[in-house]
Amino acid sequence: MLRLGMIGTGNISRDALTPAIAEVEDAVLWSVLSREKNRATEFARQNSAQAPIPGFDDLRAFLADPDLDAVVIATPDKLHAEQAIAAAAAGKHVLVEKPMATTVADAEAMVAACRSADVRLGVAYHMRWHQGHRALADRVHRGDFGEIRYARAQWTFQAPDSGNWRAHDEVGRWWSLAGVGTHSLDWLRWMLTPGCGEVVEVTSTITRNILGSQHDESAAVGLQFESGAVAQFVSSALFAAPNRGEICGSKGYAYCDQTLGRGGGGRIDTPEGAIGFAEVNPYAGEIADFVTSIREGRDPEVSGEEGLRNVELLCRICQ
Ligand SMILES: NC(=O)c1ccc[n+]([C@@H]2O[C@H](COP(=O)([O-])OP(=O)(O)OC[C@H]3O[C@@H](n4cnc5c(N)ncnc54)[C@H](OP(=O)(O)O)[C@@H]3O)[C@@H](O)[C@H]2O)c1
């Protein structure tokens, strides 16, 4: 059993990551780190953490546990780098939530710390384990749609106000781009870079201050890849709408309806018919890949370097 420690007891830890750990056969939730010891202990109890004393409010003490194998970092974005680098120094493998950092320097330092400590570093872009996306990626990469010329992704949400930490500088840097846009960016790069090369040009239009945040409330982003393929994505904290993705090539296209998001469902159509896939929890696939990467001594499917490329682009998109 691989013993995982959870850092942060918020939304994604509670609703997605700990249930996903429970689905993975050879991993257990071992311990929990929170700013409040009682909260850590209660979260650990609710999620059946296995350590004899599972709740911590001190990072060093949490990491000093010799039975802890790896950490899952699910705290605000600006805190990831310090926590990941400390975990690597303590010899723990790291799965970090997206975006992995808020500066390129921090992301590079995380990659370097994990490489020099010889621990695995994965970045939590769970949509890569959506079974429909995996089937679509296989078809795109083997050329079923010809040369890819255009792709598009839309994932938005409606925030009630600017109360979320992403809307402010203290522990956040981007709002809609960090909440959802970074996922769309990863999805587009995953689909396109094997055939189209890297992103070479970035354009963006950013809306701020409708809800009172100086961070991006909406972002409309244009990307050009080395092959000349172009892509667009929109992220927003200002409206909720159906999530969509499209991949268009010289020999066909695919249209994704409600597959971008947290779940494993939705529909993917092509001119030849729908792509069939099993509806599974993508977060469980993400945790399983991280655990397997540790056992096999290989990089997780979304490595630190992949997460770093995403941060580099976010910095160019929203300067
Ligand atoms: N992959 C996905 O689908 C997905 C979805 C949502 C979020 N995320 C990512 O997961 C990370 C956490 O997001 P979230 O939505 O779970 O946030 P959240 O609900 O606000 O939870 C963050 C947790 O971090 C801890 N924390 C430590 N210092 C904090 C501070 N100064 N301010 C606020 N919280 C602090 C808190 O736990 P304690 O109070 O116990 O210390 C808090 O509950 C982010 O990087 C986010 O981008 C990923």
The ligand as an SDF file (V2000), in Angstrom:
LIG
                    3D

 48 52  0  0  0  0  0  0  0  0999 V2000
   -8.3310   19.3830  -10.7270 N   0  0  0  0  0  0  0  0  0  0  0  0
   -9.4770   19.9550  -10.4030 C   0  0  0  0  0  0  0  0  0  0  0  0
  -10.5370   19.5850  -10.9170 O   0  0  0  0  0  0  0  0  0  0  0  0
   -9.5060   21.0470   -9.3910 C   0  0  0  0  0  0  0  0  0  0  0  0
  -10.7220   21.5760   -8.9650 C   0  0  0  0  0  0  0  0  0  0  0  0
  -10.6980   22.5520   -7.9710 C   0  0  0  0  0  0  0  0  0  0  0  0
   -9.4960   22.9950   -7.4470 C   0  0  0  0  0  0  0  0  0  0  0  0
   -8.3190   22.4890   -7.9190 N   0  0  0  0  0  0  0  0  0  0  0  0
   -7.0260   22.9810   -7.4100 C   0  0  0  0  0  0  0  0  0  0  0  0
   -6.8680   22.5100   -6.0720 O   0  0  0  0  0  0  0  0  0  0  0  0
   -6.2570   23.5300   -5.2850 C   0  0  0  0  0  0  0  0  0  0  0  0
   -7.2040   23.8590   -4.1280 C   0  0  0  0  0  0  0  0  0  0  0  0
   -8.3990   24.3860   -4.6590 O   0  0  0  0  0  0  0  0  0  0  0  0
   -9.8000   24.2490   -3.8980 P   0  0  0  0  0  0  0  0  0  0  0  0
  -10.8320   24.6530   -4.8680 O   0  0  0  0  0  0  0  0  0  0  0  0
   -9.9050   22.9380   -3.2310 O   0  0  0  0  0  0  0  0  0  0  0  0
   -9.6220   25.4040   -2.8350 O   0  0  0  0  0  0  0  0  0  0  0  0
  -10.3120   25.5460   -1.4210 P   0  0  0  0  0  0  0  0  0  0  0  0
  -11.6430   24.8820   -1.3980 O   0  0  0  0  0  0  0  0  0  0  0  0
  -10.2310   26.9750   -1.0480 O   0  0  0  0  0  0  0  0  0  0  0  0
   -9.3620   24.6760   -0.4860 O   0  0  0  0  0  0  0  0  0  0  0  0
   -8.0000   25.0060   -0.3330 C   0  0  0  0  0  0  0  0  0  0  0  0
   -7.5300   24.4810    1.0040 C   0  0  0  0  0  0  0  0  0  0  0  0
   -6.1690   24.8760    1.1760 O   0  0  0  0  0  0  0  0  0  0  0  0
   -5.8930   25.1400    2.5360 C   0  0  0  0  0  0  0  0  0  0  0  0
   -5.2390   26.4520    2.7150 N   0  0  0  0  0  0  0  0  0  0  0  0
   -4.0150   26.6540    3.2330 C   0  0  0  0  0  0  0  0  0  0  0  0
   -3.7100   27.9550    3.2570 N   0  0  0  0  0  0  0  0  0  0  0  0
   -4.7770   28.6050    2.7710 C   0  0  0  0  0  0  0  0  0  0  0  0
   -5.0520   29.9780    2.5630 C   0  0  0  0  0  0  0  0  0  0  0  0
   -4.1630   30.9310    2.8760 N   0  0  0  0  0  0  0  0  0  0  0  0
   -6.2670   30.2930    2.0390 N   0  0  0  0  0  0  0  0  0  0  0  0
   -7.1600   29.3300    1.7090 C   0  0  0  0  0  0  0  0  0  0  0  0
   -6.9290   28.0080    1.8890 N   0  0  0  0  0  0  0  0  0  0  0  0
   -5.7490   27.6560    2.4190 C   0  0  0  0  0  0  0  0  0  0  0  0
   -7.2470   25.1220    3.2450 C   0  0  0  0  0  0  0  0  0  0  0  0
   -7.2790   23.9270    3.9910 O   0  0  0  0  0  0  0  0  0  0  0  0
   -7.0870   24.0880    5.5710 P   0  0  0  0  0  0  0  0  0  0  0  0
   -8.0940   25.1260    5.9730 O   0  0  0  0  0  0  0  0  0  0  0  0
   -7.3740   22.7480    6.0730 O   0  0  0  0  0  0  0  0  0  0  0  0
   -5.6830   24.5450    5.7960 O   0  0  0  0  0  0  0  0  0  0  0  0
   -8.2850   25.0800    2.1640 C   0  0  0  0  0  0  0  0  0  0  0  0
   -9.3880   24.2930    2.5210 O   0  0  0  0  0  0  0  0  0  0  0  0
   -5.9920   24.6970   -6.2270 C   0  0  0  0  0  0  0  0  0  0  0  0
   -4.6630   24.6300   -6.7220 O   0  0  0  0  0  0  0  0  0  0  0  0
   -6.9710   24.4860   -7.3470 C   0  0  0  0  0  0  0  0  0  0  0  0
   -6.5840   25.0580   -8.5800 O   0  0  0  0  0  0  0  0  0  0  0  0
   -8.3090   21.5140   -8.8570 C   0  0  0  0  0  0  0  0  0  0  0  0
  1  2  1  0
  2  3  2  0
  2  4  1  0
  4  5  1  0
  4 48  2  0
  5  6  2  0
  6  7  1  0
  7  8  2  0
  8  9  1  0
  8 48  1  0
  9 10  1  0
  9 46  1  0
 10 11  1  0
 11 12  1  0
 11 44  1  0
 12 13  1  0
 13 14  1  0
 14 15  2  0
 14 16  1  0
 14 17  1  0
 17 18  1  0
 18 19  2  0
 18 20  1  0
 18 21  1  0
 21 22  1  0
 22 23  1  0
 23 24  1  0
 23 42  1  0
 24 25  1  0
 25 26  1  0
 25 36  1  0
 26 27  1  0
 26 35  1  0
 27 28  2  0
 28 29  1  0
 29 30  1  0
 29 35  2  0
 30 31  1  0
 30 32  2  0
 32 33  1  0
 33 34  2  0
 34 35  1  0
 36 37  1  0
 36 42  1  0
 37 38  1  0
 38 39  2  0
 38 40  1  0
 38 41  1  0
 42 43  1  0
 44 45  1  0
 44 46  1  0
 46 47  1  0
M  CHG  2   8   1  16  -1
M  END
$$$$
